[in-house]
Amino acid sequence: MCDAHKIREQYNKVFAVLQNLDVEALHQKDKLAGELFMNQGITFTVYSDNAGIERIFPFDIIPRIITRAEWANIELGIKQRLKALNLFLKDIYNEQNILNDNIIPKELISSCPHYTREVFGIKVPYDVYVHISGIDLIRGEDGKFYILEDNLRTPSGVSYMLENREVTKRLFPDMLANNKVRMVNNYPLLLHQILLSLAPQQISNPTVVLLTPGIYNSAYYEHTFLARQMGIALVEGRDLLVDNHKVYMKTTSGLERVHVIYRRIDDDYIDPLMFRPNSALGVPGLMGAYRKGNVAIVNAVGNGVADDKAVYAYVPDMIKYYLNEEPVLNNIPTYQMSDAEARNHVFANIHNMVVKRTNQSGGYGMVMGNKISDEEWEKAKAEIEDDPRSFIAQPIIKLSTVPCFIDGKFQPRHVDLRPYALCGPDGVQIVPGGLTRVALREGSLIVNSSQGGGSKDTWVID
């Protein structure tokens, strides 16, 4: 079924088990995995798909395995990065030293659509802005991990990481113990502890809620899953109200004070009095309560400025500026399309480049230079020249591949990795593993679920 000489050492035990199963048995496990996901209601929404919005998230039955040494390096790099990004967010909404010292161009920040002046000067608990992050990594052809992007607003996918592990336990009950795989299922407990620790007053039993946009959101399954796992209320904007700068939840027994909101709603929709007046998703007056320090909002409002893809290019400079350290994990080389010289270089080498919109996610708004037709490129080029600030370009990096079980045989597919980091008063904790996203189409480099990607269980082994 596979060439033993090409198996990486950490996969030996797994493939020893798989070699003893015939193709029919593997097909049965593959089918069972799909049924488990469907029965659990583990779906996501594709907004651009007219055929039907709910889709099962494709799952590959072969785990992705990361060694202890590789993980130690990833953990070190992510902790360093988040430390710098938190300091950057505090600085950018207060003294702005990094701008005044000309480390980052002022116009780059002032032109960022997610730079939220409304939160300027707000004191957040323990100076932590990024409580929950999903930092996307790829492994290059040199075997090293690189940071692809920082997700610091409302990162999603952690429920898939947890459910992938549960499905693996059902499919291969003995393999996890035999391979000394580190556990990930304490993530909801760690998250809940951090949320409780952020309550404005040191009260013994603070009320924490998860604020969702509702059932039509692409990650609604995850919202219900996490609220259930943490034993907290899942609320929509209409379930909350603000009175005298304090937030209350409507319950059958009257109003109950809310101290911490884990929000899965974008900044623009969170308070119609401050942002979009027509938003029915948010809570009128919430920002006033936030500014007074009467409620903690997780993640902090205004974080989008730090995961803008144009600002991403300056994170190594932030690490040097705030921490006086060299980055443990490097960025991918990034060209700012607002720089005429960089733009000309990209245009001349477009077949080796990927162009991305600075404030799009989910794989939308990407131009793969090696796949685009001349006609499409002319249209894209005109858009870039019309608004260069909204685009960056990066060389196309060959993502590393891992073995997958597709169409009855083992085949390599390109993957990335999204570890989830939790940051509270006591520092950063990262559950060992994360979400490995898989480009299921042969040769494809796009792993996003919205673009036909899938996922697999991620093991960190000792």
N, C-alpha and C positions, 0 to 999 in steps of 0.2 A: 504493500500500500504506500510505503514511502521509503526513501533512501536513508538507511541508518547512518550513513557517513555524513549526512547533511543536518542531522538533528543536533540542536544546541544542547549543551550538557544539562541545563535546567529542565529540559523537556523529556529527558530519558525515561523517567518513571511513568509519565503520562502516556507516552507513546508505547511503552511496554504493555500498558492496559489496553490501549486502543488497538494494538496489533492483534490482540486475542479476540477481538470482536469482528464479526463479519460485517459486510456492507449493510445487510438487512437490519442487523442489530443497531448500527449507527443511525440508519434511517429512522428506526423506531424511536430512538432517543431524540433525534431532531424533531420528529413529529410531536412527541410528548412535550418538548420544550415549547413549541408553538401553542399547544393546547393549554399548558400551564399559564402562559402569558395571556392568552385570550380569556381563560376562566377568571383570572385575577383582574381582568379589565385593564391590563397594562398597555395603554395605547397613547398615541400622540396625535396631534391635529396637523394636517397639511392644508393651509389656508388657500393655496393656489389650485387645489385639486377639486374639480367640480363633481367628480364621481361620488364622493362621500368623504366626510372629513376625518372620521376615526380610522386610524391605521394601527395594526399591531407593530411593535418595534422588533424588526428582525433580530434574532439572536443566534450566534454561532456557538456550537457546543464545545469547541476546543478552547480552553482557557489561554489567556496571554500571560506569560510568566516573566517576572522581573526578579532579579537576584537581590540579595540583601545589600551588596555593595552599590549596585545601581540605585536602589531605593534611597540609601543613605545620602547619596549625592543629590538626588531629586529633592529630598526633604530639606536639605541644607539650602539649596538654591531657592526653593519656594519661600521658605521662612525669611531669607534675606530680602527677597523681592517684596514680600508683603510688608515687611518692616519699613522699607523705603517708600512704598506706595502710600502707607498710612501717614508717614511723615509729610509726604508731598501733599496729600489731601488737607491735612491740618494747616500746612503752610499756605496753600493756595487760597484757602478761605479765611486766612488771618493775616499774617505779616507779609506774605508773598516774597520772601527773601530769594527764592530760586529764580524769580523773574527779575528782581532788582539786581541780582548778581549776573544777569544775562546768561544763565545756564540753559534756560528754555526761552525761546522768543515770546514776548508778551502777546504778540498778535496771534500766535498759535492757540493760546488759551482763550483770549477774548473772542476769537472766531469759532470756538468749539461750541456746538449747539447744546452740549450737556454741561457746560460750565454754568452753574445755577447761582446767580448773584443773590437770590432770595435767601440762601442759607449762610451768607457771609457773616462771620462772627458768632455763629451758633456754637455753643460748647457741647460736645458730644461726650457721653460717659467714657472715662479712661482714655480719651483721645483715640478711640478705636473707630475708624470709619468703615473699614472692610471687615465685617464679621464672618462672612461666608464668601468664599471665592472658588471659582473653578478655573485653574490656570492650565491652558492647553499647551501640551508639549508634543514635539515630534522628535523622532530619532533620525539623524541624517545618515548619509552613506559612510561617514567616518565613525559611526557607532555612538556618537555623543548625542545627548538630549539638548534640544533647543526650545526656547519659549516661542510659541506661535502667537498666542494672544492672552490677554488678561480679562477674565470675566468677573467684574466687581460690582455689578448692579444687582441683578436677580438671577444668578447662575442656576441653570436647571440640569437635570439628569441624574441627581444623586439617588433618586428612587430606583432608576435602572441599575445603578451599581449594586444596590442592596438586593433587588429582586434577581439580578443575574446570579448572585451568590446563592440565593435560596434555590433557584432552579438547578444550579450545578450540584448542590447537595442532594437533590432528588435524583438527578441523572447518574451521578458518580459518587455515592455516599462515602466510599472509603478513600477516595483519591485525595481529599483535602487533608485528612489526618496524616496519610502516608507521605505527603509532600511538605508537611509542616507549614501550611499556608496561614499567614497572619489574618486575623479576623477583621471584618469591616462593620459588623452589625451593631457596634456600639455607637455609630454615628448619630442616630437620633438622641441618644442619652447625652452625648457630649454637646450637641447643639442645644438641647433643652437646658443643660446646666449653664451654658453661656448666656442664653436668653434670660434666665432667672437672675443671673449676676448683674444684668444691665439695668435692673429696675431703679428708677430715679431715687426713691427713698429706700433705705435698707430695711425693708419690711420682710416679715418672715415668710409670707405666702403671696408673692406678687402674681397678678393675673397676666398671662401671656396669651396672645391670639395670633393666628395666621390669617393675614388679609389677602384674599384671592380676588381676581377680577370676575370669577364665576365659571360656570360649566363650559363656556365656549372658549376658554383659554387653552392654548396648546399643551400646557403643562398641568392642567387641572387634576389629572390623576395623581401627580406628584404632590400637589397641595393637600389633597385628602389623605394621601398615604402618610405624609410627614406629620400632619395634625393628629392623626390617629395614633401614630407611633409615639408621639410626645405626650399624648393625653391632653392636648390643648384645644380650644374652640377654633373652628374654621369659620371665618366671618367674611361677609362682603361689606362694602362701604355703607350700605343701608342699615346694617346691624349695629353701627357705631354712631355716636354723636359726641359733640364737644360742648361742654357747658363750663363757663368760667375758666377757660384754658385747661380743662381736664377732660380726658377721654373716657367715655362710658360705653359699655356694651348693653344692648337691650336684651333682657332675659325674661323668662316667664314670671320670675319673681321680682321684677323691677330692674333698675339700672345697676350695673356692676362696674366699678372703676377698673380701667385697663392701664397697665403700667408699661408693657412692652409689646410692640407690634412687629412681628416678622412679616414684612410686606412682600408680596409677589406682584406688585403693581408698579409700573414705571412712574418716575418722578412727575411727568406731565399730567398724570391722571389722579395724583394722590390727594390733592386738595383743590377743589374748583374755585375757592376764593383766592388762591394764590397763583394757580397755573391755568389749565384749560377750564374756562367757566362752564363749558357744556359737559364736563366729565360726570357721568353718573356712577363711576366706579369708586371714587374717592370719598373723603370725609371732610365736609366744610369745616374750616377752622383748625384742622389737624396741625398745620404748620405753626400756628400760634401757640398751641400746647407744646409742640416740639421745641420752639424757641425758648419757652419759659422753663424747659427742663422737666416738664410734668409727664412726659412719655418718651420712651426710647424707641427709635425706629431703626430696624435692621433689614438690609444694610442702610447706612446713612444716606440721606438725600444729597444729591450732587456728585456721587461717586463716578458718574459717567465720564467726567473730564479725564479720569485716570485710565479708563480703558478705551478711549478714543484711539483708533489705530495710528493716527498721526502722532499722538503723544507717546504711544508705545515705543517709538524709536528712541525716546529720551530716557527710558527707564534705567539703562546702564549708567547714564549721567546722574540720575537721581541717587543711585546706589553709591556712586563715588562721592556725591555732594553731601548727602545726609549721613552716610555710614563710614565714609573714607575707606571703602573696600572695593575690590574688583568683583564683578559679577561671577557667581558660581556657575550659573546657567546663562548662556549667551542668547541674545536676540537673533532673529534671522535678519540679514542685511535689508534695510528698508529705505526706499527712495520716496521723498516727499514730492508729490507732483506739483506742489506750489513753487518748487525750486526749478527755475527754467532749465538749468544745466542737467539736473537729475531727470527732468521730464524728457529732454532730448535724448538722453542716454537710454531711457526706457523705451521710447518710441523706436529708436534705432535697433533695439534688441528685444522687441516685443515677443518674439517666438520663444524666448527663454524666461518670460516674466509672467507673473500673475498680478493683475491689478485689482485692488479691493476698495470698496467704498469705506470711508473711515468710520461710519456709524451704522453699518449694516451687520447683522449676524445671521447665523443659520445657513451660511453658504450663499446667501442672496447677494446680488450686485457684484459678483466676481467675474473677471475676464481672464480666462485661461489662454494665454497667448499662443500656446502650441496647438490649440484646438479651434481657434476663432477663424471665421472666413474673412476675406478681405472686406466684404460689404459690412459685416458686423463690426469689424475693427474700425472702419471709417466713422461709423455711427458712435462707437464708444469713444473714439479719439475726440470727436466734436464735443461730447459730454464732458470729457476731462478738461479740454481747453476752456470750456465755458465756466467750469467751477473746479479749478485744480485743487483747492483746499480739501475737497471732499474725497480725494483719492490718494492712495499710496500704492507703491509697487514693490514686489519682492521677487527675487529669483525663484523659479519653480524648483522646489526641493523634492527630490525623490524620497517620499516617506518610506520608512522601513516597512518590511512585510512580516507577517506572522502566518502560521499555517491555519487554514480554515477548512471546514467540511462543507463543500459545495458540490451539488449535483453528483453525490455519491463518491466523491474522491477528495483527497487532501490537496488544497491549492493555496498558493500564497496570495494574500491581499494586503493592501496598504492600510495602515492604522495610525491613529494619534492616541493621545492619552490625556484625560482630564482628571487629575487628582483634586480632591475637595479639601480645602483648608478651612479650619475654624479658628477665629481669632477673638480672644476675650481678654479680661483683665490679667490673666496669668500667662499670656503669650499665645503662640500659634500651635495648634494640634492638627495633624494630617492623618486621616485614616489610611492605613497601608494598602494602597491599590488605586482605585479610581475607576472611571468609566473609559474603557477602550472602545473607541468608535472605529468601525470597519467600513472601508469603501468596497461594497459588495460586488460592484461591477468590475470586471477584469480590466486592469490598467488604470482605473479611475483613481484620482487623488482626493476626491471630495467625499468626506466621511459623514457629513451632516445627515441626520435622520430625514430632514425635510427634502434632501436631495437624493434619497434612495440608499442611505447608509444604514448600517446595523451596529450591533455591539456584541461584546463578549465579556465574560468574567475575567477579572484581572487579579492575578495572584502575586503577592510578594512572599517569597519563600526564604526561610532561614537555612 
